[in-house]
């Protein structure tokens, strides 16, 4: 029987290649949450200037803070499950949304489709993975709620916050919550309210709007990863991912969601000052991405 010769040099080469593959896989896994680069030269102090915002923005938040109650949020979630509003593809939904100007946003009056493309393009320029580009492209499509018969813009757009426990003073315009009936409720006005410590955000009602609506639309109708779904669900939850509120309700899983929301935020916020996109030029690229993560039509 011939002797078996072990090539130690080849074994070393295999280890080297294997290590290199592992390094690439680590890089691929972490690239989505690497530091954003596109915004490195932007003056970030010029964004989210709510104290100097126009009356349209201030009046919007007063109405939102007064009307987003526990009772309303239960009703909104029940109604979402009770009917389908439309069946269409992602790009068709983007075109449908293009008539809306967000009354809560002090940073831009661009059309919605331009903001979606600006966000996606900023993510693309920074070399982030395709699933994150698509997440940027669709993240505000929940604003279709306004066109599907919402009660106003107050239950569609704006920063989100937890209902069912004390309103955090880290919300913008916190004084306007005094007009909300829950503000004076014996249970809802306490630190934990109807929740348990560290119960997890999956068990908490964050104020109903386009984030929660779109999350519920796409979670079972796409192949987006959990990080992409968290970016959609919590991108407007500024008191949490920017100001550090509501950590007493978080569980271990929520720390991953928080990392995702923070990684996404610069692309949502700071891309708003970029030049308008050439929609028709970009359309073929993004339609090619959409089909990788969505069927041709989904239920809305």
N, C-alpha and C positions, 0 to 999 in steps of 0.2 A: 504494500500500500504506500503510495507516494506521500512524502511528508507534506504537511500543510504549512505553507509559508505565510506568515502574517506580515503584511506590509505596514509597519508602524508609521511610515511617512504618509501613506494614504489615509491611515486612521486619523493622523493629525490634521490632514487637509479636510477630512469629513467633519471633524470637530470644529474647525475654523469656519467652514461653510455653514454648519448648523448654527453656530453662534451668530453668524451674520444674519441668517434667516430669522433667528429669534429677535435680534436687534431691530430688524425691519418690522416684524410683527408688533413689537412693542411700540415702535414709532407710529405704525398704522393705527394702533388702538388708541394712542394718546393724542394724535394730531388734532382731533376735533376740539380739544380743550387747551391747546397751546395759545400763547398770548396773541391777541389780534395785532396785526401790523398795519393795516390800511389806514388806521386812525391815528398813527403816531404823531402826525404834524397838526392835528386838529385841536382847536381851542375848546376843550370840553366844558369850560365854564359857561359857554354860551347856550348850552342845552338844558332843557327842563327848568327854565326860569319862570316858575309859577307865580312868584311874588310880583313880577312885572308883566304877567300874562294879561291878555285882553279880557274884557268882561265876559265875552262868549265862553272862554275857558273856565273862569271862576264861577259863572252861573251854572255851567254844566256840572261841575263837581259838587256844588251845593245841592242840586237836584239828585245827583247820584247818591250822595251820602245820606240824604234823607229818605230815599225810597228803597235802597237795598237792605231789606229786612230778612229775617229768617223765614217769615211766612212767604214772602215773594220768592225767595230762593228755592224753597220746597216746591212751590207752584211751577216755577220755570223749569225745574228738572223733570217734573211730572209731565208737563206739556211737551218737552223735547221728546220723550219716549212715546208719546201718544200718536205722532203722525210724521210722515215724510213731507218735506217742503218742496223738494225738487229732485230730479235725477239728471246729472250732467257730469262732464269731465272737468278736470282741474283748470285747463286753460279757459274753457267756457265760463267757469265760475269767476276767474280773474277778470274777464271782460265784463261780466255782469256787475261786479263790484265797482267798476271803474267810475261810477257816477257819484260815489260817496266821498265827502270831505269830513274827516274826523274832527268833531267839535272839541274834543278833549286835548288835542295835540297842539302845543304852542310852538312847535319846531318846524312845521311844514304845512303847506297848502297844496302840495303836489297830489296828483291823482293816486289812488290806491295801487294801481298796477305799476306805476312808476316806483312807488316805495317798495313794493314786493321785489321788483327787478333790481333796484339799488341794493337792497339787503342781500339778495342772492349773489349779485355780482361782487360785492365786497367779500363775501365768504369765499367765492371762487378765486378771486385775486390772491387771497391769503393761502390758497392751496388746501383748503379744507375738503373733507370727503364729500362725495356726491350726495349722500343722504342729508348732510347738513345744508348743502346748497338748495336741495328741494325743500327742506324745512324752512329755510329763509324765504323761498319763493311763495310758500303757501301760508305762512304763519298768521297772516291777518285775514284769511278768507272767512273766518268766523264772523266777520263784520257783515256778511250776507244776512245775518239775523235781522239787521235793520230793514233790508228789502223784503224779508219774509214776514214782516208784520210785528216787529218788536213794539214795546210800549213807548219807545223813544230812543235816543242815543244813550241814555243813562244806563240801560240794561244791555248795552252792546260794547261800548268802548270805555277808555279810561283806565287808570290804575285799579287793580283789584285788591281786595282785603278780605280778611276772615269775618264771617257773620256767625253769630251764636255765642260769641264771647266779647269781652271788652274791646272796643275799637282802639287800635294802637295810636299813640300820639306821633308815631313815625309815618303815618299817612299824611299826604299833602292836605292842607286846609283842615286840620283835625277838629277845629272848632265847629265846623259845619255838621258834624255828627250829632250835635245836640238836638237837631230837628228830627232825628230818627227815633221812632218809638222804642226800638230795642236799646237805645242809649240809657233809658230809664228803667228797663226791666230788671227785676231782682236777680235773675239768673244770667241773662245775656250780658249784663254789665260787669260780670266778675271776670277774673283773669282767665279761667278755664271754661266758664260758661257751661255749655252742654257737652263739653269734651273731657277726655281724661288726659293727664300729663303724658307727653310723648306718644300720643295715640297714632300719629302719622297723618300726613296731609291727605292721604286717600280717604280718611275717615272724617275729614273736615270740609265744611262748605266754604269755599272761596267764592266771593261775590260773582254772580252769574254774568257772563258776558261772552265776548267772542273767543276768548282763550278756552274756557271750559266747553263751550259749544263745539268748537273745531276739534278739540281733543276727543270728544265723544263721537264725532263724525268719523275721524280717521283712524282711531285706535284699532278697529277691527276691519278696516277697509284699505289698509296699506301695509307695506313691509318696513315701515320706518322703525328704527331701533328705539329702545326705551329712552335714550338720551334725547332723540328728536322729539318724541312725544312730550317729554318734560319741558323742552324748549317752547313748544306750542302752548302747553297748559299753563305755564307760569311766567311767560315773557312779560306780562303786564303786572306781575305781582311784585312791584317795586319795593313796598315796605319790607318784604321778605328778602329778596335777592340783592337789594341795594342797601337797605337800612338796618337789616338784622333783626327785624321784628318777628314774632311768632315762633321763635326757636323752641319755646317750651312745649310746642305741639308736635315737633318733628320726631321721627324715628330714624333708625339707621339708614333705611332706604332713601329717605328724603335728602340726605347729604349728597348723594349722587345726583339727584334731581337739581339740587341747589348749584352744584358745580356746572351742570349743563345750562341752567338758566343764566348763570353769570358768564359762561363762555359765549353764549348767544347774544347777550345784551348789547355789546358794542356794535354789532352789525345791524341790529334793529335801530338803535338810537343814533349812532354817529354817521350812518350812511345817508341820513336825511338831508345833509347839506351838499351831497354830490350832485353832479350834473345829471339832467334827465337822460334816461336810457333810450336807445334806439330799439323800440319794442319789436318791430318786424325783423330787424337784424338778429336779435337775440332769441326770437321765438323758436326757430328750429332746434337750437341747442337745448333749450329748457323742455321743449316737448319730448326730446329724446331722453331726458332725465326722468321726466314724469312717468313714462311708461315702465321704467325700471322699478317703480315703487307703488304705482297705482294701476287699477284696471281702467279701461277706457271711460267708464262712467261709474259714479258712486252715488249713494243716496245722501241727501242733505236734509 
